[in-house]
Amino acid sequence: MKNNLLNFLRFKKLEFSIFIFIILISFYRSPFIFIEGRFIGEEATHYFLFALKNNFLENLLYYDAFSGYYNLTANFLAKIATYLPLELAPLSTVYGSFLIILNLYIFSLFYESYLFKNLTIKLFGTFILFLSPPLVSEIWLNSLNSQIYLCLTTILILFLIEKKNRQYLHVYFSLFFASLSGVYSCILTPLFLVKYLYKKNKFNLINLIILSFGTLTQIFLILYSRYKNYLLESKFELTFDYQLIVLFIYNNLIKPIFGRQ
């Protein structure tokens, strides 16, 4: 197994170098967060507080009825945080969220894809993902917004070329976490259905089943929260703000090139 790993890294040495580069730049970008850690908003007031008061299973089943959806990532990382000294507890959500981000780049760099057809496109696509709006500080390195990176991972999984069985468990696990950590990945379920109907193989069937299970779970919880009048009314508001266009242009075209401010 060791020889297989060495051969893989030797064959993928450029991709591996880019992967290490991304890790280093990430630490350079936020050294304080990686060293000191942080809780953001509901990470502390909801998830960590609930995890402190309840056992592992109860915490794993917790969901915020006001938001309406289930967030497995936030639950799991908050519980891990309770096993650490209080001053180190925020490091659980920081490094756990960072692993989810790195998992995105594992799919973009090391997997064969219909989306990234050759090495040049693969590297270009990875840098687009690395420099894209998901790196803004509001969603960077926190468990609440890891669902955005998981959604991007789900998109990459949708375009995977199925080749090696040993990759499948990693794919299935990633899809399971993505579908049970927010609704973004669940929106892609119809596309996974289309892919299965086109390919009709076991790999795509299992992907569809996993994502459908998560989607049905999220739909049930949202409807239940709505029925009980727990769900915030703002979740159903449909408003348009022209400033969203300005923010989109700023975050997509200006910030990645000219810096954060």
N, C-alpha and C positions, 0 to 999 in steps of 0.2 A: 504493500500500500504506500509505503514511503517513496519507493521508486516511481510509482504512478504519479504521486503528487509532484515530485521533482521534474518528471517529464512534462507534466501539465504546465508547471510554472516556466519551464524552459521554452516550451512551445508558445506560451502566452506571455512572454517576458515584457513586451511593450504594454499590453493591457495591464499586467501586474504593476509595472512602473507607474502607469497613470493612476491606478488604484491607490498606491502608496502616496503619490503626489496629492491626491484629493484628501487623504487623511491628514497629511502634514499641513496643507492649506487650511483645512477645517480647524485644526488646533491653533494655527496662526491667527485665524479670523476671530476666534472666541476663547482665548486662553483663560480668562477669568472664569467663564462658565464651566469649562472643563476641569478647572482646579477647585473652584469653590462650590459649583453646583447651583441650582436655583429651582424653586417651585414657581409656577405661573398660575395665578388665579385659582381656578377650581382644582388644580392638582393638589393644593394644600387644603383648601376649605371644604372640598367635597371628597375627593378620592383618598387622600392620605389620612384625613381625619376618620373616614369610615373604615379604612383598613386597620387603623390602630384599635378600633373598638370591636372588630369582628374577626372571626376566624378566616382561614384561607378560602374555604368553599363559599361562605357567605359573601366574602369580599369579591370573589370571582364572579358571582351572580349579580352584583350590584349594577344598577344603571340609574342615571340621572333622569328622573321622570319629567323634569322641566325642559330638558333638551329633547327627550323622547327616544333617543337611540342608545344602543349599548356600545361601550368602548372597552373591549377586552384589553387592549394595550395599556390604557390608563389604569385599569384595575390591577393588572398583573404587576406593572412596574411600581405602583403605589404600595402593594403588599410586600414586594422585595425591599422597598425602602424602610419598612417597619423593622426589618431584621438588622438594619445598620444603626450605628450611633446617630443620634438626632442631627448632629452637625454634618454628617455625611449622607443623610437620607436623600437629599435632592440629587445626589450623584446617580442614584438609581434611574430616575427619569431622564436625566441628561444622557447617560451612556446607553441606556436602553433605546432611547430615541435615536441616538447616533448609529446604533447597529441597524435600525430600520432604514436609515438613510443610506448606509453602506450597502445594505441588501439591494437597494435600487440599482446601485452601480455594479454590483455583481451580475445582475441580470443584463445590464446594458453592455458590459465589457466581456463577459465570459460565456454568454449563451448565444447560440445561433438564432437569428431572428429574421423574419420576413421584413421587419421594419428597418433593421440595420443590416443590410445585405453584405457589406464588406467592411474591412478594417477601417478604411477612411471614414465611411459613414458612421460606423460604430463609435469611433473616437470623437467625431464631430457631435453626434447625438449625446454622448456622455457629457461633453463640455456644455452643451445647451442645457441639459438637466442640472448641471452643477452651477451654472450662472443664472438660472431662471428664477422667477419670483419666489418659489418655495424656500429660497434661502434668506428671505427677509426676516428680520429679527422677531416679528410677531409669531412665527410658526417654527422658528429654528430651535431645535433641541428641546422640545417639550412634548410630553406624551399625548396631550389633548389634540394636537394638530399633526401627529404622526400619521393620521388617516390620510392626509394629503399625499405624503410620500408613498403610503401603501396603495393609494389609488394609481399613482404613476407606475408603481411596480405591477399592479394588475393590468395596466395597459400594455406593458412590456410582455407580460405573460400571455396576453391575448395574441400577440404576434410571434410567439415562440415557434421554432421549428423543432418538433419532437424527434429526438434522436436516441438519447441514452436513458435507459431506465433508472440509472442511479441518480439522475437529476430530478426525477419525478417527485420524490418525497419533499425535496426542498420547495418545489413549485406548489405542491398541495398545502404544505405548512404555511407558506406565504399567503396563499389565497384564503386559507382559513382565518388567519389573523386579520387580513385586510377586510374581509366581509363582516367580521364581528367587531371591528374597531371604528365603525362609522358607516355612513350611507353612500359615500362617494364611489367606492368600489362596486357597490351593489347596483348602481345605475348602469354598469357595463354588462349586467347579466344577459340582456337580449343579444348582445354581440357575441357572447360566448355560446349562446344557443345557435346562432347563425353559423358560427365556426364548427360546432359539433355536427350540425345537419349537413355541412359541406364535407367535413373530413370523415365523420362517423367512425371514430376509433375510441379505444378505451381511455386514453389520456385526456382527450377533450370531453368525454362523458363525465369523468371524475371531476374535472375542473368545473363543469357546469353544475354538477350535483353539489359540490362544496359551496360555490358561489350562490346557488339557489337557496341552500339551507341558511346561509347568513342573511340573504335578502329577505326571506320569509320571516326570519327572527326579528329583523329590524322593522319590517312593516307591521308585524304584530305589536311590538312595543310602542311604536309611534301611534297606532290606532288606539291602543289601550290607554296611553297617556292622554290622547285627545278625548276619549270617552270619559275619563276621570277628571277632565278639565285641569290636568297638570301642565299640559304643554303650553309653552309661551305663545301668545297670540301672534307675536312677531314672526314666528315660524311660518305663518300662512299669509303674511303680507307680501303683495307683489307691487313694488314701487321701483321707479327708475330715477336715477340720479346721474346727471351729466358728469359729475365729478368722478364717477366710476370709470368713464372713458379716459379722463385725464390721468387717473391713477394707473389704469391699465398701460397707457403709453409710457408713463414714467417708470413703472416697475419692469416693463418688458424691454424697452428700448434705451432708456436713459441710465437707470441705476446700474444695470450690469456692466455698462461701458465706462461711465464717468464716476462711479462710486455711490455711496449710500446717501449723501446729503447734496 
